[in-house]
């Protein structure tokens, strides 16, 4: 399929913005627990910064998506990246000031910007027909590998620069992140035409292909957000995404602190975190193509199983760097399988008129799960020890199996087209 030049240009700009977004995620889990412990001395509060961040993301996604469905994708995304830059600057100031309450306020502002930016992938999905969505989502995630690896590098370089110049190692990395978000905002501002306009007239951009305009999105028969979310494929995708994220948050929100307890320094932790993000994004392009060919649900199941197994392995090798890196990689890989297949499935069932809001409900569920998981992880670590973190994460990861068994017709799990939401037009499934 020939991709129009304006779509290719938009895709590149949006993927570069996502690179900045992915760069920003690592420092939250990597530095959040360390900042909390340094300012309070209480390991039970290790998960609080992560919880505040995820709660902020969950709270903003739907309002941002509503704006995107009304105004187009570009303006809310540009505003979100600017807010994230301001939040990063305030976090740095708060850490230097040694004020935990200000750190949490700044993290909430940061989360508002990042939460808006997470909907960038909805804008990417807009510009492609169903048969190409897994591939392009895999491409977006694979490009995010640059940002995912760059995040720990920024933390390491920032802390080294702070040590060299007498600054605060936990504050300096946020200054670099602010600059990344400014560049992302500038790039998204150049996106033309707006991806929503492309989605409303896919046939014009892909003449002679199977792509057709999303007619339902332009008529009175367009399904509501609730109608789309009531479909079995949407519920399965959201359950798998939310629980995979929650399980990952149990491990990663406290991982830095646990590794410090085992004698690892911040530079080793940066390397291990990079391995985790390689797992999250490094193989997504290959799996994205397979999701289009094989089907969405088999990869949802594979993601659930991988997250559960790797969570159980987490506590077995914390003293050794290589086995720990492998475990971190597998946790990320399981999440990636759920992310790519679930996002593609949601793109199939959600017409453009409500697509951003459907993605927002998914993201809100994902980050709410992460909030609960992060809040549980700290007390579990403090009260019963690290060995129970893996068990808790595995249980959370396996919860979607109940939903998959009860709500998915058997034909969806086979190699058959995904079921479109009531009233949706255009785009075949897997």
C-alpha positions, 0 to 999 in steps of 0.5 A, a space after each residue: 500500500 502506498 502511503 501519501 507523502 503528507 501522511 508519511 510526513 505527519 507520521 514522522 513528526 508524531 513519532 518524533 514527538 512520541 520519542 520525547 514522550 517515551 523519554 519522559 516515562 523512565 525518569 518517573 519510575 527510576 527517580 520517583 521512589 528515590 526522590 521520595 525516600 531521600 526526602 522522607 526516609 520512609 520506604 512505604 512512600 516509595 510508590 507515591 510519586 508514581 501513583 500521583 503521576 499515573 493518577 494525573 495521566 488517568 484524570 486528563 486523558 478523557 478531557 484531552 480526548 474530548 478536545 481532540 474529537 472536537 478541535 482536531 488532534 494537533 492543538 491539544 497535543 501541542 498544549 499537552 507537550 508545553 504543559 509537560 515541559 513546565 511540569 518538568 521544570 517545576 519538578 527540578 525546582 521542587 527537588 532542589 527545594 527539598 519539598 515533597 509536597 511541591 514535588 507531588 504537585 509538579 508531578 501532577 502538572 507533568 502528568 497532565 502534559 504527558 497524559 495528553 501526549 499519550 493520545 499521540 498514537 490515536 492521531 497516528 492510527 487515524 491516518 491508516 486503514 485497519 489493515 495497516 494499524 498493527 504495523 504503524 503502531 509497532 513502528 511508533 513503539 519501535 521509534 519510542 525505543 530511542 526515547 525509552 533508552 534515552 530516558 535512563 541515559 538522560 538520568 545518568 548524564 544529568 546526575 553526572 553533570 550535577 555531581 561535576 558541578 555541585 548540583 542535585 543529581 535527582 533534579 538535573 535530569 528534569 531540565 533535559 526533559 523540559 527541553 525535549 518536550 519543547 522540541 516535541 511541541 514544535 514538531 507537532 505544531 507542524 503537522 498538516 493536515 490534521 490527522 482527524 481530517 485524514 481519517 474522515 476521508 481515507 478513500 481520498 488518501 488511499 485511492 483504489 485501496 480497501 480503505 473507505 471513509 469512516 462514514 459512521 463518524 460523519 453521520 447521525 448513526 455514529 455509535 456512542 463511546 458507551 456503545 463502542 466500549 460495550 463491545 467484547 473486543 473493546 472490553 478485552 483490549 482494555 482489560 489486558 492493557 490495564 492489568 499488564 500496566 498494573 503488573 508492570 507498575 508493581 515491579 517498576 515503581 519500586 524496582 530502583 529502591 529494591 535494587 539500591 537495597 541490593 547494592 546497585 548504584 544509579 548508573 547500574 539501575 539506568 542500564 537495567 531500566 534501559 533493558 526494560 524499555 528495550 523489551 517494551 519497544 524494541 521488538 514491537 515493529 515485528 509483532 505489529 506486522 504479525 498482529 495484522 496477519 495473525 490477529 489481535 487476541 492471540 497476542 493479547 494472551 501472549 502478553 498476559 502470559 509473559 508479564 505474569 511469568 517474568 513478574 514471578 522471576 523478578 525476585 529470584 536474581 536481584 543480586 546479579 545484573 544479567 538475570 535482572 536485565 533479562 527479567 526487566 526485558 521480559 516484563 517490557 516485552 509482555 507489556 508491548 504485546 498487550 499494547 500493540 495488539 490492544 491498541 490495534 483492536 481498539 482502532 478497529 472497533 472505534 470510528 474516528 468520531 469517538 476514537 480519541 475518547 475510546 483510547 482515552 478510556 483505555 488509557 485512564 483504565 491503564 493508569 488507574 490500574 497503575 495508580 492502585 498497583 503503585 500504592 500497593 507496591 510500597 506497603 507490600 515492600 515495607 511490610 512483607 518484603 520484596 519476594 511478594 512483589 512478584 507474586 502480586 504482579 503475576 496475580 494482577 497480570 492474570 486477571 484479564 483471563 477471566 474477562 477474555 474467557 467470559 466476554 470474547 466469542 471464540 471466533 475472535 480468538 481465531 484468525 478472523 476479522 475483528 468485530 467492528 463496533 455497532 455502526 462503524 464503517 470502514 476497516 477490516 479487523 485482524 
